[in-house]
Amino acid sequence: MNVLVIALLVVGLVFFTGGGVGILRFPDFFTRLHPAGKLDTLGSLLMMLAVAIYNLEHFSWEALLTSLKIMLIVLFIFLSSPTATHSIVDAGIRAGMVPWRKETPEEKAE
Amino acid sequence: MQYVFLYAGLYLCILMLLSLYRAVFGPTVLDRLVGVNAIGSKTVVLLILIGLIYGRVDMFVDISMAYAMLNFIAVLAASRYFQKRKGL
């Protein structure tokens, strides 16, 4: 059981690492939203799942209720994170920001 | 097993520093908003890990749920507030 918990924690941390590096390294604000919106959601799911499984190691009804609450937080994050990301994109589009694109060779020559 | 959660929490703190760089030095306001949102979603996980280290998960779950809702409402309100401004 402990092996499963540790594996889920480590995979979740790997996803969080990808999100953090993506937020640092991407060139534009629209592209930065992509790791921030997706990888944080999946990392939260995996780490919360690990904690919920670890919490159920000694079964009791209180522990079951706590694990259900943890999964409820995950459900709320799955609803709220795409909504927040969409609202930030909407603000950027309405403020008139142009999405980043790679320079063509003709533009680079100028 | 406590040490696994302790080191996972410490690593999450280091990852929050990466997002904090984007939140402090971001070129536009919306970049800062992205960084703050990423820090908030990591904090929700970190609070539950702190609860496991202290052995009081039943209490920290409620705090974490409240923090998730607060983070969502804060990002939504800030992005609604900034969307009318030209040239952020």
N, CA and C atoms of all chains as a GROMACS GRO file, in nm:
protein
  594
    1MET      N    1   0.083  -0.121   0.000
    1MET     CA    2   0.000   0.000   0.000
    1MET      C    3   0.087   0.126   0.000
    2ASN      N    4   0.196   0.123   0.082
    2ASN     CA    5   0.281   0.241   0.087
    2ASN      C    6   0.350   0.267  -0.045
    3VAL      N    7   0.381   0.159  -0.119
    3VAL     CA    8   0.447   0.176  -0.248
    3VAL      C    9   0.355   0.251  -0.344
    4LEU      N   10   0.226   0.215  -0.343
    4LEU     CA   11   0.129   0.284  -0.430
    4LEU      C   12   0.119   0.432  -0.394
    5VAL      N   13   0.116   0.462  -0.262
    5VAL     CA   14   0.105   0.602  -0.218
    5VAL      C   15   0.226   0.682  -0.264
    6ILE      N   16   0.347   0.622  -0.244
    6ILE     CA   17   0.468   0.696  -0.281
    6ILE      C   18   0.476   0.715  -0.432
    7ALA      N   19   0.434   0.612  -0.509
    7ALA     CA   20   0.439   0.624  -0.655
    7ALA      C   21   0.345   0.734  -0.702
    8LEU      N   22   0.223   0.739  -0.645
    8LEU     CA   23   0.129   0.844  -0.686
    8LEU      C   24   0.182   0.983  -0.650
    9LEU      N   25   0.245   0.994  -0.530
    9LEU     CA   26   0.300   1.124  -0.490
    9LEU      C   27   0.409   1.169  -0.587
   10VAL      N   28   0.498   1.074  -0.624
   10VAL     CA   29   0.610   1.113  -0.709
   10VAL      C   30   0.561   1.150  -0.849
   11VAL      N   31   0.463   1.076  -0.902
   11VAL     CA   32   0.411   1.111  -1.035
   11VAL      C   33   0.342   1.247  -1.031
   12GLY      N   34   0.269   1.274  -0.923
   12GLY     CA   35   0.208   1.406  -0.910
   12GLY      C   36   0.310   1.517  -0.904
   13LEU      N   37   0.422   1.491  -0.832
   13LEU     CA   38   0.527   1.595  -0.824
   13LEU      C   39   0.593   1.616  -0.959
   14VAL      N   40   0.605   1.506  -1.040
   14VAL     CA   41   0.660   1.523  -1.174
   14VAL      C   42   0.571   1.614  -1.258
   15PHE      N   43   0.439   1.593  -1.248
   15PHE     CA   44   0.349   1.680  -1.324
   15PHE      C   45   0.358   1.825  -1.276
   16PHE      N   46   0.369   1.844  -1.143
   16PHE     CA   47   0.383   1.980  -1.091
   16PHE      C   48   0.512   2.044  -1.140
   17THR      N   49   0.619   1.961  -1.149
   17THR     CA   50   0.745   2.016  -1.200
   17THR      C   51   0.731   2.063  -1.343
   18GLY      N   52   0.662   1.982  -1.426
   18GLY     CA   53   0.639   2.024  -1.563
   18GLY      C   54   0.562   2.155  -1.570
   19GLY      N   55   0.462   2.169  -1.482
   19GLY     CA   56   0.386   2.293  -1.481
   19GLY      C   57   0.472   2.412  -1.443
   20GLY      N   58   0.557   2.394  -1.340
   20GLY     CA   59   0.641   2.505  -1.297
   20GLY      C   60   0.742   2.547  -1.402
   21VAL      N   61   0.806   2.448  -1.464
   21VAL     CA   62   0.904   2.480  -1.568
   21VAL      C   63   0.835   2.544  -1.688
   22GLY      N   64   0.714   2.495  -1.722
   22GLY     CA   65   0.641   2.554  -1.834
   22GLY      C   66   0.604   2.698  -1.808
   23ILE      N   67   0.563   2.728  -1.684
   23ILE     CA   68   0.528   2.867  -1.652
   23ILE      C   69   0.651   2.956  -1.664
   24LEU      N   70   0.769   2.901  -1.627
   24LEU     CA   71   0.890   2.983  -1.638
   24LEU      C   72   0.933   3.003  -1.783
   25ARG      N   73   0.925   2.897  -1.867
   25ARG     CA   74   1.001   2.895  -1.991
   25ARG      C   75   0.922   2.935  -2.115
   26PHE      N   76   0.788   2.928  -2.112
   26PHE     CA   77   0.715   2.955  -2.235
   26PHE      C   78   0.722   3.103  -2.271
   27PRO      N   79   0.715   3.135  -2.400
   27PRO     CA   80   0.744   3.272  -2.442
   27PRO      C   81   0.630   3.371  -2.420
   28ASP      N   82   0.507   3.323  -2.412
   28ASP     CA   83   0.394   3.415  -2.417
   28ASP      C   84   0.300   3.383  -2.303
   29PHE      N   85   0.212   3.476  -2.275
   29PHE     CA   86   0.119   3.454  -2.165
   29PHE      C   87   0.011   3.351  -2.202
   30PHE      N   88  -0.032   3.349  -2.328
   30PHE     CA   89  -0.130   3.248  -2.369
   30PHE      C   90  -0.072   3.107  -2.363
   31THR      N   91   0.056   3.093  -2.402
   31THR     CA   92   0.117   2.960  -2.394
   31THR      C   93   0.148   2.922  -2.251
   32ARG      N   94   0.173   3.021  -2.164
   32ARG     CA   95   0.199   2.988  -2.024
   32ARG      C   96   0.076   2.935  -1.954
   33LEU      N   97  -0.042   2.974  -2.003
   33LEU     CA   98  -0.164   2.925  -1.940
   33LEU      C   99  -0.182   2.776  -1.963
   34HIS      N  100  -0.121   2.722  -2.067
   34HIS     CA  101  -0.141   2.582  -2.100
   34HIS      C  102  -0.084   2.487  -1.994
   35PRO      N  103   0.044   2.501  -1.952
   35PRO     CA  104   0.089   2.418  -1.840
   35PRO      C  105   0.021   2.455  -1.709
   36ALA      N  106  -0.006   2.585  -1.689
   36ALA     CA  107  -0.065   2.625  -1.561
   36ALA      C  108  -0.204   2.567  -1.544
   37GLY      N  109  -0.280   2.557  -1.653
   37GLY     CA  110  -0.416   2.508  -1.640
   37GLY      C  111  -0.424   2.357  -1.632
   38LYS      N  112  -0.345   2.288  -1.713
   38LYS     CA  113  -0.363   2.142  -1.723
   38LYS      C  114  -0.281   2.066  -1.620
   39LEU      N  115  -0.150   2.095  -1.615
   39LEU     CA  116  -0.062   2.010  -1.535
   39LEU      C  117  -0.090   2.026  -1.386
   40ASP      N  118  -0.130   2.146  -1.343
   40ASP     CA  119  -0.162   2.162  -1.202
   40ASP      C  120  -0.285   2.082  -1.165
   41THR      N  121  -0.382   2.074  -1.257
   41THR     CA  122  -0.503   1.998  -1.228
   41THR      C  123  -0.472   1.850  -1.213
   42LEU      N  124  -0.394   1.796  -1.306
   42LEU     CA  125  -0.363   1.653  -1.300
   42LEU      C  126  -0.273   1.621  -1.182
   43GLY      N  127  -0.177   1.709  -1.152
   43GLY     CA  128  -0.091   1.688  -1.036
   43GLY      C  129  -0.171   1.689  -0.907
   44SER      N  130  -0.269   1.781  -0.896
   44SER     CA  131  -0.353   1.783  -0.777
   44SER      C  132  -0.431   1.653  -0.764
   45LEU      N  133  -0.484   1.602  -0.876
   45LEU     CA  134  -0.562   1.477  -0.870
   45LEU      C  135  -0.475   1.364  -0.816
   46LEU      N  136  -0.352   1.348  -0.868
   46LEU     CA  137  -0.269   1.234  -0.829
   46LEU      C  138  -0.227   1.245  -0.683
   47MET      N  139  -0.185   1.368  -0.640
   47MET     CA  140  -0.138   1.380  -0.502
   47MET      C  141  -0.252   1.367  -0.403
   48MET      N  142  -0.369   1.422  -0.436
   48MET     CA  143  -0.484   1.407  -0.345
   48MET      C  144  -0.527   1.262  -0.336
   49LEU      N  145  -0.518   1.189  -0.450
   49LEU     CA  146  -0.554   1.047  -0.450
   49LEU      C  147  -0.461   0.968  -0.359
   50ALA      N  148  -0.330   1.003  -0.363
   50ALA     CA  149  -0.233   0.937  -0.276
   50ALA      C  150  -0.267   0.962  -0.130
   51VAL      N  151  -0.300   1.088  -0.097
   51VAL     CA  152  -0.332   1.121   0.042
   51VAL      C  153  -0.460   1.049   0.087
   52ALA      N  154  -0.560   1.041  -0.003
   52ALA     CA  155  -0.686   0.976   0.033
   52ALA      C  156  -0.665   0.827   0.056
   53ILE      N  157  -0.580   0.763  -0.025
   53ILE     CA  158  -0.554   0.620  -0.006
   53ILE      C  159  -0.478   0.597   0.125
   54TYR      N  160  -0.380   0.685   0.152
   54TYR     CA  161  -0.304   0.671   0.277
   54TYR      C  162  -0.392   0.691   0.398
   55ASN      N  163  -0.490   0.779   0.386
   55ASN     CA  164  -0.579   0.809   0.498
   55ASN      C  165  -0.669   0.691   0.530
   56LEU      N  166  -0.697   0.606   0.430
   56LEU     CA  167  -0.786   0.491   0.452
   56LEU      C  168  -0.710   0.367   0.498
   57GLU      N  169  -0.584   0.384   0.542
   57GLU     CA  170  -0.505   0.264   0.577
   57GLU      C  171  -0.568   0.189   0.694
   58HIS      N  172  -0.605   0.265   0.798
   58HIS     CA  173  -0.681   0.204   0.909
   58HIS      C  174  -0.825   0.248   0.892
   59PHE      N  175  -0.911   0.152   0.852
   59PHE     CA  176  -1.046   0.192   0.810
   59PHE      C  177  -1.130   0.233   0.930
   60SER      N  178  -1.197   0.349   0.917
   60SER     CA  179  -1.303   0.388   1.011
   60SER      C  180  -1.394   0.482   0.934
   61TRP      N  181  -1.512   0.509   0.989
   61TRP     CA  182  -1.606   0.593   0.913
   61TRP      C  183  -1.558   0.737   0.905
   62GLU      N  184  -1.486   0.784   1.010
   62GLU     CA  185  -1.433   0.921   1.004
   62GLU      C  186  -1.328   0.933   0.894
   63ALA      N  187  -1.243   0.830   0.884
   63ALA     CA  188  -1.140   0.834   0.780
   63ALA      C  189  -1.203   0.828   0.642
   64LEU      N  190  -1.312   0.750   0.628
   64LEU     CA  191  -1.381   0.745   0.499
   64LEU      C  192  -1.439   0.881   0.463
   65LEU      N  193  -1.496   0.951   0.564
   65LEU     CA  194  -1.553   1.084   0.539
   65LEU      C  195  -1.444   1.183   0.498
   66THR      N  196  -1.328   1.174   0.566
   66THR     CA  197  -1.217   1.265   0.529
   66THR      C  198  -1.170   1.239   0.387
   67SER      N  199  -1.160   1.109   0.349
   67SER     CA  200  -1.117   1.078   0.212
   67SER      C  201  -1.218   1.127   0.110
   68LEU      N  202  -1.348   1.114   0.144
   68LEU     CA  203  -1.450   1.165   0.052
   68LEU      C  204  -1.440   1.316   0.037
   69LYS      N  205  -1.407   1.385   0.148
   69LYS     CA  206  -1.389   1.531   0.140
   69LYS      C  207  -1.272   1.566   0.050
   70ILE      N  208  -1.162   1.488   0.062
   70ILE     CA  209  -1.045   1.515  -0.022
   70ILE      C  210  -1.081   1.498  -0.169
   71MET      N  211  -1.156   1.393  -0.202
   71MET     CA  212  -1.195   1.374  -0.342
   71MET      C  213  -1.292   1.483  -0.386
   72LEU      N  214  -1.370   1.538  -0.290
   72LEU     CA  215  -1.459   1.650  -0.323
   72LEU      C  216  -1.379   1.774  -0.361
   73ILE      N  217  -1.265   1.795  -0.291
   73ILE     CA  218  -1.178   1.907  -0.328
   73ILE      C  219  -1.126   1.888  -0.470
   74VAL      N  220  -1.090   1.762  -0.504
   74VAL     CA  221  -1.041   1.735  -0.639
   74VAL      C  222  -1.148   1.766  -0.742
   75LEU      N  223  -1.273   1.727  -0.712
   75LEU     CA  224  -1.384   1.757  -0.804
   75LEU      C  225  -1.400   1.907  -0.821
   76PHE      N  226  -1.386   1.982  -0.710
   76PHE     CA  227  -1.399   2.127  -0.719
   76PHE      C  228  -1.286   2.187  -0.801
   77ILE      N  229  -1.163   2.133  -0.784
   77ILE     CA  230  -1.050   2.184  -0.863
   77ILE      C  231  -1.073   2.155  -1.012
   78PHE      N  232  -1.127   2.036  -1.042
   78PHE     CA  233  -1.153   2.003  -1.183
   78PHE      C  234  -1.258   2.094  -1.243
   79LEU      N  235  -1.352   2.145  -1.161
   79LEU     CA  236  -1.448   2.241  -1.215
   79LEU      C  237  -1.388   2.381  -1.224
   80SER      N  238  -1.310   2.421  -1.122
   80SER     CA  239  -1.273   2.562  -1.110
   80SER      C  240  -1.150   2.598  -1.192
   81SER      N  241  -1.055   2.504  -1.207
   81SER     CA  242  -0.930   2.541  -1.275
   81SER      C  243  -0.950   2.574  -1.423
   82PRO      N  244  -1.027   2.495  -1.502
   82PRO     CA  245  -1.053   2.536  -1.640
   82PRO      C  246  -1.133   2.665  -1.650
   83THR      N  247  -1.223   2.687  -1.553
   83THR     CA  248  -1.301   2.811  -1.556
   83THR      C  249  -1.211   2.932  -1.534
   84ALA      N  250  -1.119   2.921  -1.436
   84ALA     CA  251  -1.027   3.032  -1.411
   84ALA      C  252  -0.937   3.057  -1.531
   85THR      N  253  -0.887   2.947  -1.593
   85THR     CA  254  -0.801   2.962  -1.709
   85THR      C  255  -0.874   3.029  -1.824
   86HIS      N  256  -0.999   2.986  -1.848
   86HIS     CA  257  -1.076   3.047  -1.956
   86HIS      C  258  -1.103   3.194  -1.929
   87SER      N  259  -1.125   3.228  -1.803
   87SER     CA  260  -1.153   3.369  -1.772
   87SER      C  261  -1.028   3.455  -1.792
   88ILE      N  262  -0.908   3.399  -1.762
   88ILE     CA  263  -0.785   3.476  -1.785
   88ILE      C  264  -0.762   3.495  -1.935
   89VAL      N  265  -0.786   3.388  -2.014
   89VAL     CA  266  -0.771   3.401  -2.160
   89VAL      C  267  -0.867   3.505  -2.215
   90ASP      N  268  -0.989   3.505  -2.164
   90ASP     CA  269  -1.089   3.600  -2.209
   90ASP      C  270  -1.045   3.743  -2.180
   91ALA      N  271  -0.988   3.764  -2.059
   91ALA     CA  272  -0.938   3.897  -2.026
   91ALA      C  273  -0.826   3.940  -2.121
   92GLY      N  274  -0.737   3.843  -2.156
   92GLY     CA  275  -0.628   3.877  -2.246
   92GLY      C  276  -0.676   3.911  -2.385
   93ILE      N  277  -0.774   3.835  -2.437
   93ILE     CA  278  -0.826   3.861  -2.571
   93ILE      C  279  -0.896   3.997  -2.575
   94ARG      N  280  -0.975   4.026  -2.472
   94ARG     CA  281  -1.048   4.153  -2.472
   94ARG      C  282  -0.956   4.272  -2.453
   95ALA      N  283  -0.840   4.251  -2.387
   95ALA     CA  284  -0.745   4.361  -2.373
   95ALA      C  285  -0.664   4.382  -2.500
   96GLY      N  286  -0.683   4.293  -2.601
   96GLY     CA  287  -0.618   4.315  -2.728
   96GLY      C  288  -0.477   4.262  -2.736
   97MET      N  289  -0.443   4.159  -2.660
   97MET     CA  290  -0.309   4.101  -2.668
   97MET      C  291  -0.304   4.002  -2.784
   98VAL      N  292  -0.193   4.006  -2.859
   98VAL     CA  293  -0.179   3.921  -2.976
   98VAL      C  294  -0.103   3.795  -2.936
   99PRO      N  295  -0.154   3.675  -2.971
   99PRO     CA  296  -0.081   3.553  -2.938
   99PRO      C  297   0.055   3.546  -3.006
  100TRP      N  298   0.151   3.487  -2.934
  100TRP     CA  299   0.289   3.476  -2.983
  100TRP      C  300   0.294   3.377  -3.098
  101ARG      N  301   0.377   3.406  -3.201
  101ARG     CA  302   0.403   3.306  -3.305
  101ARG      C  303   0.549   3.314  -3.344
  102LYS      N  304   0.596   3.202  -3.400
  102LYS     CA  305   0.738   3.193  -3.431
  102LYS      C  306   0.770   3.283  -3.550
  103GLU      N  307   0.888   3.344  -3.545
  103GLU     CA  308   0.930   3.430  -3.656
  103GLU      C  309   0.954   3.347  -3.781
  104THR      N  310   0.904   3.393  -3.894
  104THR     CA  311   0.939   3.327  -4.020
  104THR      C  312   1.079   3.369  -4.061
  105PRO      N  313   1.147   3.291  -4.148
  105PRO     CA  314   1.285   3.326  -4.187
  105PRO      C  315   1.295   3.462  -4.256
  106GLU      N  316   1.188   3.503  -4.329
  106GLU     CA  317   1.195   3.634  -4.396
  106GLU      C  318   1.199   3.746  -4.293
  107GLU      N  319   1.119   3.732  -4.187
  107GLU     CA  320   1.118   3.836  -4.085
  107GLU      C  321   1.249   3.841  -4.010
  108LYS      N  322   1.310   3.722  -3.991
  108LYS     CA  323   1.436   3.720  -3.917
  108LYS      C  324   1.549   3.784  -3.998
  109ALA      N  325   1.537   3.777  -4.133
  109ALA     CA  326   1.642   3.834  -4.217
  109ALA      C  327   1.638   3.986  -4.214
  110GLU      N  328   1.521   4.044  -4.188
  110GLU     CA  329   1.510   4.189  -4.194
  110GLU      C  330   1.582   4.259  -4.079
  111MET      N  331   0.724   0.707   0.701
  111MET     CA  332   0.624   0.756   0.606
  111MET      C  333   0.601   0.906   0.622
  112GLN      N  334   0.623   0.957   0.747
  112GLN     CA  335   0.607   1.100   0.768
  112GLN      C  336   0.709   1.178   0.686
  113TYR      N  337   0.831   1.120   0.674
  113TYR     CA  338   0.936   1.193   0.603
  113TYR      C  339   0.906   1.205   0.454
  114VAL      N  340   0.835   1.106   0.399
  114VAL     CA  341   0.796   1.116   0.257
  114VAL      C  342   0.709   1.238   0.235
  115PHE      N  343   0.611   1.256   0.324
  115PHE     CA  344   0.522   1.372   0.310
  115PHE      C  345   0.598   1.502   0.336
  116LEU      N  346   0.694   1.497   0.432
  116LEU     CA  347   0.771   1.618   0.461
  116LEU      C  348   0.852   1.661   0.338
  117TYR      N  349   0.921   1.563   0.275
  117TYR     CA  350   1.004   1.602   0.160
  117TYR      C  351   0.920   1.637   0.039
  118ALA      N  352   0.804   1.573   0.023
  118ALA     CA  353   0.713   1.612  -0.086
  118ALA      C  354   0.667   1.756  -0.067
  119GLY      N  355   0.638   1.795   0.059
  119GLY     CA  356   0.598   1.932   0.087
  119GLY      C  357   0.709   2.031   0.061
  120LEU      N  358   0.833   1.991   0.098
  120LEU     CA  359   0.946   2.082   0.073
  120LEU      C  360   0.967   2.102  -0.076
  121TYR      N  361   0.953   1.993  -0.153
  121TYR     CA  362   0.970   2.005  -0.298
  121TYR      C  363   0.861   2.092  -0.360
  122LEU      N  364   0.739   2.080  -0.306
  122LEU     CA  365   0.631   2.168  -0.354
  122LEU      C  366   0.664   2.314  -0.325
  123CYS      N  367   0.728   2.342  -0.210
  123CYS     CA  368   0.766   2.480  -0.178
  123CYS      C  369   0.866   2.532  -0.280
  124ILE      N  370   0.964   2.446  -0.320
  124ILE     CA  371   1.061   2.490  -0.421
  124ILE      C  372   0.990   2.520  -0.553
  125LEU      N  373   0.890   2.436  -0.589
  125LEU     CA  374   0.816   2.461  -0.713
  125LEU      C  375   0.736   2.590  -0.704
  126MET      N  376   0.688   2.622  -0.583
  126MET     CA  377   0.615   2.748  -0.567
  126MET      C  378   0.707   2.867  -0.587
  127LEU      N  379   0.837   2.851  -0.556
  127LEU     CA  380   0.931   2.961  -0.583
  127LEU      C  381   0.942   2.989  -0.733
  128LEU      N  382   0.938   2.880  -0.816
  128LEU     CA  383   0.941   2.901  -0.961
  128LEU      C  384   0.821   2.983  -1.007
  129SER      N  385   0.702   2.950  -0.955
  129SER     CA  386   0.584   3.026  -0.995
  129SER      C  387   0.589   3.168  -0.939
  130LEU      N  388   0.654   3.182  -0.821
  130LEU     CA  389   0.663   3.315  -0.760
  130LEU      C  390   0.748   3.409  -0.846
  131TYR      N  391   0.850   3.351  -0.915
  131TYR     CA  392   0.929   3.435  -1.006
  131TYR      C  393   0.839   3.496  -1.112
  132ARG      N  394   0.749   3.411  -1.170
  132ARG     CA  395   0.659   3.462  -1.274
  132ARG      C  396   0.560   3.562  -1.215
  133ALA      N  397   0.521   3.542  -1.090
  133ALA     CA  398   0.425   3.634  -1.029
  133ALA      C  399   0.489   3.768  -0.995
  134VAL      N  400   0.620   3.770  -0.969
  134VAL     CA  401   0.684   3.897  -0.931
  134VAL      C  402   0.733   3.971  -1.055
  135PHE      N  403   0.802   3.899  -1.148
  135PHE     CA  404   0.866   3.966  -1.261
  135PHE      C  405   0.788   3.955  -1.391
  136GLY      N  406   0.662   3.906  -1.385
  136GLY     CA  407   0.587   3.887  -1.509
  136GLY      C  408   0.573   4.016  -1.586
  137PRO      N  409   0.588   4.011  -1.720
  137PRO     CA  410   0.582   4.136  -1.796
  137PRO      C  411   0.445   4.203  -1.791
  138THR      N  412   0.338   4.126  -1.793
  138THR     CA  413   0.205   4.187  -1.791
  138THR      C  414   0.132   4.146  -1.663
  139VAL      N  415   0.017   4.210  -1.643
  139VAL     CA  416  -0.063   4.181  -1.524
  139VAL      C  417  -0.115   4.038  -1.529
  140LEU      N  418  -0.153   3.992  -1.649
  140LEU     CA  419  -0.212   3.858  -1.660
  140LEU      C  420  -0.108   3.750  -1.633
  141ASP      N  421   0.021   3.777  -1.664
  141ASP     CA  422   0.126   3.683  -1.628
  141ASP      C  423   0.133   3.665  -1.477
  142ARG      N  424   0.125   3.776  -1.406
  142ARG     CA  425   0.125   3.768  -1.259
  142ARG      C  426   0.006   3.688  -1.210
  143LEU      N  427  -0.109   3.704  -1.277
  143LEU     CA  428  -0.229   3.631  -1.237
  143LEU      C  429  -0.210   3.481  -1.257
  144VAL      N  430  -0.142   3.442  -1.365
  144VAL     CA  431  -0.114   3.300  -1.390
  144VAL      C  432  -0.026   3.243  -1.279
  145GLY      N  433   0.078   3.320  -1.240
  145GLY     CA  434   0.167   3.274  -1.135
  145GLY      C  435   0.096   3.258  -1.002
  146VAL      N  436   0.009   3.355  -0.969
  146VAL     CA  437  -0.063   3.348  -0.842
  146VAL      C  438  -0.159   3.229  -0.841
  147ASN      N  439  -0.222   3.202  -0.957
  147ASN     CA  440  -0.314   3.089  -0.965
  147ASN      C  441  -0.241   2.957  -0.947
  148ALA      N  442  -0.120   2.947  -1.004
  148ALA     CA  443  -0.041   2.823  -0.990
  148ALA      C  444   0.002   2.805  -0.844
  149ILE      N  445   0.043   2.914  -0.778
  149ILE     CA  446   0.081   2.903  -0.637
  149ILE      C  447  -0.038   2.858  -0.553
  150GLY      N  448  -0.157   2.911  -0.583
  150GLY     CA  449  -0.275   2.874  -0.506
  150GLY      C  450  -0.311   2.728  -0.520
  151SER      N  451  -0.300   2.675  -0.643
  151SER     CA  452  -0.337   2.535  -0.661
  151SER      C  453  -0.235   2.441  -0.598
  152LYS      N  454  -0.107   2.487  -0.584
  152LYS     CA  455  -0.011   2.406  -0.511
  152LYS      C  456  -0.034   2.414  -0.360
  153THR      N  457  -0.081   2.530  -0.314
  153THR     CA  458  -0.102   2.547  -0.170
  153THR      C  459  -0.210   2.454  -0.118
  154VAL      N  460  -0.312   2.426  -0.203
  154VAL     CA  461  -0.420   2.337  -0.161
  154VAL      C  462  -0.365   2.198  -0.127
  155VAL      N  463  -0.272   2.149  -0.213
  155VAL     CA  464  -0.211   2.019  -0.186
  155VAL      C  465  -0.119   2.026  -0.065
  156LEU      N  466  -0.046   2.138  -0.053
  156LEU     CA  467   0.051   2.153   0.056
  156LEU      C  468  -0.018   2.154   0.191
  157LEU      N  469  -0.139   2.214   0.199
  157LEU     CA  470  -0.212   2.219   0.326
  157LEU      C  471  -0.248   2.079   0.372
  158ILE      N  472  -0.289   1.992   0.278
  158ILE     CA  473  -0.326   1.856   0.318
  158ILE      C  474  -0.202   1.778   0.361
  159LEU      N  475  -0.087   1.803   0.294
  159LEU     CA  476   0.036   1.736   0.336
  159LEU      C  477   0.076   1.781   0.477
  160ILE      N  478   0.059   1.911   0.508
  160ILE     CA  479   0.087   1.961   0.643
  160ILE      C  480  -0.005   1.893   0.744
  161GLY      N  481  -0.132   1.873   0.704
  161GLY     CA  482  -0.225   1.802   0.792
  161GLY      C  483  -0.181   1.660   0.820
  162LEU      N  484  -0.126   1.591   0.720
  162LEU     CA  485  -0.077   1.455   0.743
  162LEU      C  486   0.043   1.455   0.835
  163ILE      N  487   0.132   1.556   0.821
  163ILE     CA  488   0.251   1.561   0.907
  163ILE      C  489   0.210   1.584   1.052
  164TYR      N  490   0.110   1.674   1.074
  164TYR     CA  491   0.065   1.699   1.209
  164TYR      C  492  -0.030   1.592   1.261
  165GLY      N  493  -0.082   1.504   1.173
  165GLY     CA  494  -0.177   1.402   1.217
  165GLY      C  495  -0.317   1.454   1.240
  166ARG      N  496  -0.351   1.567   1.178
  166ARG     CA  497  -0.487   1.624   1.195
  166ARG      C  498  -0.548   1.649   1.057
  167VAL      N  499  -0.560   1.543   0.976
  167VAL     CA  500  -0.609   1.565   0.840
  167VAL      C  501  -0.753   1.613   0.840
  168ASP      N  502  -0.834   1.566   0.936
  168ASP     CA  503  -0.976   1.601   0.936
  168ASP      C  504  -0.999   1.750   0.951
  169MET      N  505  -0.905   1.818   1.022
  169MET     CA  506  -0.920   1.962   1.036
  169MET      C  507  -0.865   2.036   0.913
  170PHE      N  508  -0.750   1.989   0.862
  170PHE     CA  509  -0.686   2.062   0.753
  170PHE      C  510  -0.759   2.046   0.621
  171VAL      N  511  -0.841   1.942   0.606
  171VAL     CA  512  -0.918   1.926   0.483
  171VAL      C  513  -1.016   2.042   0.465
  172ASP      N  514  -1.078   2.084   0.576
  172ASP     CA  515  -1.174   2.195   0.565
  172ASP      C  516  -1.103   2.326   0.528
  173ILE      N  517  -0.984   2.347   0.588
  173ILE     CA  518  -0.908   2.469   0.556
  173ILE      C  519  -0.871   2.467   0.408
  174SER      N  520  -0.829   2.350   0.360
  174SER     CA  521  -0.786   2.339   0.221
  174SER      C  522  -0.902   2.362   0.126
  175MET      N  523  -1.021   2.311   0.160
  175MET     CA  524  -1.138   2.333   0.075
  175MET      C  525  -1.174   2.481   0.067
  176ALA      N  526  -1.168   2.550   0.183
  176ALA     CA  527  -1.196   2.693   0.185
  176ALA      C  528  -1.093   2.769   0.102
  177TYR      N  529  -0.965   2.723   0.110
  177TYR     CA  530  -0.861   2.793   0.034
  177TYR      C  531  -0.880   2.774  -0.116
  178ALA      N  532  -0.926   2.654  -0.158
  178ALA     CA  533  -0.950   2.630  -0.300
  178ALA      C  534  -1.058   2.724  -0.352
  179MET      N  535  -1.167   2.738  -0.276
  179MET     CA  536  -1.275   2.827  -0.320
  179MET      C  537  -1.229   2.972  -0.323
  180LEU      N  538  -1.149   3.013  -0.222
  180LEU     CA  539  -1.101   3.152  -0.214
  180LEU      C  540  -1.010   3.184  -0.333
  181ASN      N  541  -0.923   3.087  -0.368
  181ASN     CA  542  -0.832   3.106  -0.480
  181ASN      C  543  -0.910   3.122  -0.611
  182PHE      N  544  -1.010   3.038  -0.630
  182PHE     CA  545  -1.092   3.044  -0.751
  182PHE      C  546  -1.162   3.179  -0.763
  183ILE      N  547  -1.224   3.224  -0.653
  183ILE     CA  548  -1.298   3.350  -0.658
  183ILE      C  549  -1.204   3.468  -0.680
  184ALA      N  550  -1.084   3.461  -0.619
  184ALA     CA  551  -0.988   3.572  -0.635
  184ALA      C  552  -0.943   3.584  -0.780
  185VAL      N  553  -0.909   3.470  -0.843
  185VAL     CA  554  -0.863   3.477  -0.982
  185VAL      C  555  -0.975   3.524  -1.073
  186LEU      N  556  -1.097   3.474  -1.050
  186LEU     CA  557  -1.210   3.515  -1.134
  186LEU      C  558  -1.236   3.665  -1.122
  187ALA      N  559  -1.235   3.718  -0.999
  187ALA     CA  560  -1.263   3.860  -0.979
  187ALA      C  561  -1.152   3.946  -1.040
  188ALA      N  562  -1.025   3.904  -1.024
  188ALA     CA  563  -0.916   3.985  -1.078
  188ALA      C  564  -0.920   3.987  -1.229
  189SER      N  565  -0.951   3.873  -1.293
  189SER     CA  566  -0.952   3.873  -1.439
  189SER      C  567  -1.073   3.951  -1.492
  190ARG      N  568  -1.186   3.950  -1.421
  190ARG     CA  569  -1.299   4.034  -1.463
  190ARG      C  570  -1.263   4.181  -1.449
  191TYR      N  571  -1.184   4.213  -1.344
  191TYR     CA  572  -1.152   4.353  -1.320
  191TYR      C  573  -1.057   4.408  -1.426
  192PHE      N  574  -0.963   4.325  -1.473
  192PHE     CA  575  -0.860   4.375  -1.562
  192PHE      C  576  -0.898   4.367  -1.709
  193GLN      N  577  -1.016   4.309  -1.744
  193GLN     CA  578  -1.038   4.282  -1.885
  193GLN      C  579  -1.078   4.406  -1.964
  194LYS      N  580  -1.116   4.513  -1.897
  194LYS     CA  581  -1.158   4.632  -1.970
  194LYS      C  582  -1.042   4.720  -2.010
  195ARG      N  583  -0.920   4.692  -1.958
  195ARG     CA  584  -0.808   4.783  -1.982
  195ARG      C  585  -0.735   4.745  -2.109
  196LYS      N  586  -0.710   4.843  -2.190
  196LYS     CA  587  -0.637   4.820  -2.315
  196LYS      C  588  -0.487   4.818  -2.286
  197GLY      N  589  -0.416   4.726  -2.348
  197GLY     CA  590  -0.270   4.726  -2.340
  197GLY      C  591  -0.217   4.702  -2.202
  198LEU      N  592  -0.240   4.584  -2.146
  198LEU     CA  593  -0.196   4.553  -2.011
  198LEU      C  594  -0.044   4.557  -2.000
   0.00000   0.00000   0.00000
